[in-house]
Amino acid sequence: FHLEFSGVDKTGPIPVPSTGSWQRLVVIAKDGLQLDAGPQVLRVVMDSEGETKSVADMDLFRFTLSAGR
């Protein structure tokens, strides 16, 4: 999958590892995103399906502002 902000792909492909179980979650981090000031429209885009013909079981997205950026 990848994340788009206001129609622009800001992450490139983000791979989702297979955990072998829907109950076993992993944290996937993506650093270094730079966004324009002001409101943004976030879109989660599923690029392809996995081995089990599904994409991912996503629980939450957390964004953190980095100091000095």
C-alpha positions as CSV (number, residue, x, y, z in Angstrom):
1,F,0.0,0.0,0.0
2,H,1.0,3.6,-0.1
3,L,-0.3,6.9,1.5
4,E,-1.4,9.9,-0.6
5,F,-1.9,13.3,0.9
6,S,-4.1,15.6,-1.2
7,G,-3.6,13.4,-4.2
8,V,0.2,13.0,-4.1
9,D,1.9,9.8,-3.2
10,K,4.2,10.8,-0.3
11,T,5.4,7.3,0.8
12,G,6.0,5.2,-2.2
13,P,5.3,1.5,-1.8
14,I,5.1,0.3,1.9
15,P,5.4,-3.5,2.1
16,V,3.3,-5.4,4.6
17,P,4.9,-8.6,6.0
18,S,2.9,-11.7,6.4
19,T,2.6,-12.5,10.1
20,G,0.8,-15.9,9.6
21,S,-2.2,-14.8,11.6
22,W,-4.9,-12.1,11.6
23,Q,-4.3,-11.8,15.4
24,R,-0.6,-11.2,15.1
25,L,0.1,-7.6,14.3
26,V,3.3,-5.8,13.5
27,V,4.2,-2.1,13.6
28,I,5.2,-0.6,10.2
29,A,7.0,2.8,10.4
30,K,7.6,5.3,7.7
31,D,9.9,8.2,8.5
32,G,10.7,11.4,6.7
33,L,7.3,12.5,5.3
34,Q,7.1,16.1,4.5
35,L,3.7,17.7,4.1
36,D,2.6,21.2,3.2
37,A,1.1,23.3,5.9
38,G,-2.7,23.3,6.3
39,P,-5.4,20.7,5.9
40,Q,-4.6,17.5,4.1
41,V,-6.7,14.7,2.7
42,L,-5.2,11.3,3.5
43,R,-5.9,8.3,1.2
44,V,-4.7,4.8,1.9
45,V,-4.2,3.1,-1.5
46,M,-4.0,-0.7,-1.7
47,D,-1.5,-1.4,-4.5
48,S,-1.8,-5.2,-4.6
49,E,-3.0,-8.3,-2.8
50,G,-0.9,-10.6,-0.8
51,E,-0.4,-14.4,-0.9
52,T,-3.8,-15.0,0.7
53,K,-5.6,-12.7,-1.7
54,S,-6.0,-10.0,0.9
55,V,-4.1,-6.8,1.5
56,A,-3.7,-6.2,5.3
57,D,-5.5,-6.0,8.6
58,M,-4.8,-2.4,9.6
59,D,-5.6,-1.4,13.1
60,L,-4.5,2.3,13.3
61,F,-2.4,5.0,11.8
62,R,-0.4,7.3,14.1
63,F,1.4,10.4,12.9
64,T,3.9,12.3,14.9
65,L,5.3,15.8,14.3
66,S,9.1,15.9,14.3
67,A,10.8,18.9,15.8
68,G,12.6,21.2,13.5
69,R,10.8,20.3,10.3
